[in-house]
């Protein structure tokens, strides 16, 4: 198990504000699972339009946060073999996405992703996002990568 801070996360992902949606990795077991957090604040740019009278984090961004966590998991432990700054991960599929509660400013999104299967350059992960122990989203993600 390893904790990864925001400075190290930026070594794994090419995303930057406002699209970097993982704030900290709490634990990671290489090639198995990862637990991450996203602190949701009213300063997020999407809240001004989604929705001004009752801000809610868009579901597609919750899935994107899970995808970013999955990409970190896929690269973790390979730092000596790949240049993570030149590797970009791409969605190839999203299955069984379900949303159970809204995510609002002030929430801390606790995300867990697990590698279910890997075949060559394709991964399938399961992911959950919770707020205070209550399920917000569950989905299966499939992705691949390209080295730039």
Secondary structure as UniProt FT lines:
FT   HELIX           6..12
FT   TURN            17..18
FT   STRAND          24..29
FT   TURN            30..32
FT   STRAND          33..39
FT   TURN            42..43
FT   HELIX           45..48
FT   TURN            52..53
FT   HELIX           59..75
FT   TURN            76..77
FT   TURN            79..81
FT   HELIX           84..86
FT   STRAND          87..99
FT   TURN            105..106
FT   STRAND          108..119
FT   TURN            120..121
FT   STRAND          122..131
FT   TURN            132..133
FT   STRAND          134..147
//
